[in-house]
Amino acid sequence: MLKQWVAKRAATFGASEVDPEWLEKYLKGKADWAVSVERNVLSAVLLVRQTIRVLLGQEPMAKSPSAIIVDLNRNPQVIVKNPKNGTWKIENI
């Protein structure tokens, strides 16, 4: 469901300009998804900067958001968790 929502959003904001049939092909598994080179480089640079800050014990560039966890098999079905000290530890994810 999330995959479909994200794909529809991507199609609305430009993917369909390149290939008008992309969304339909993607949802049927006949087309791939790629991140543009421009976004790839920016994401990599920000990830490296954030990693260096964490390794040096400095404050992260951006505090982690709350996590909204939806599990329809539990009660309550939706929980909001806040990270301790503003960041999530990898072992807690």
N, C-alpha and C positions, 0 to 999 in steps of 0.2 A: 504494500500500500504506500509506504514512504517512497519507494523507488518510483512508483507511478507519479506521485505528487511532484517529486523533484524533477522528473523528466518532463512533465507538463509545464512546469515553471521554466525550465531551460528552453523548451520549445517556444513559449510565450515571449521570452526575452532574447531571442536571437537564433537559436538552433534551427528553427524552421526557415529562416532566411537563407541559410546555406542549402538545406535540403528540405523542401516542404513535406516530404513523406518520412522524415527522420523519426518523429515520435512514434508513428505507427510501426515502423521497422524495429525500433529499439524495444518497444513493449512486446513485440513478437520474438525478440532475440535474434533478429536478423541485421542489427546495426550495433556498432560499438559506441562507447562514450569516451571522450578524450578531454583532458583539461588543456586549455590553450597554453602555448609556450610562455606567453606574457604572465599568466597567473601562476604557472609552475615555478618560474624563477622567483617571483615575489614571495610565494609561499615558502620556498626553500630558504631564502635569505632571512625571512622572519623566524622560521623554525630554528635556524642556526643561531641567530641572535638570542632567542629565548633560551635555547639549550645552554649557551655560554653563560648567560646570567644565572641560570639555576645552578650550574656547576661551580660558579664562583660564589655562590651563597647570596647573590643579590636579589632584590625584589623582582618578580616577573614584570614584564612590560605591561601586561594586562592581567587583571585578576580573573580567575575562573568564574564562569557563571554557575548558577544553581543548576542542578540536574533534575529534570522532570522524568520520573520513572513510571512507566505505565505497564502494569501487569494485570491482565483481566482475570487471572486465576487467583488473585489475592484479595484480601480485604484490609485496608482500603485499596482500591484499584490504582489510584494515582498518588504518588508521594513526591514531594519536593525536598531534595537534599542540598545542603549548602556545604561547600568545601571548608575544611578546617584551615585556618590561617590563610584563606583566600586562594589556595591552590589544591588540586587533586593530586594525590600520590598515585603513581602508576599501579602499585599493588592493591589499591582500594577500588580500582575500576572493574 
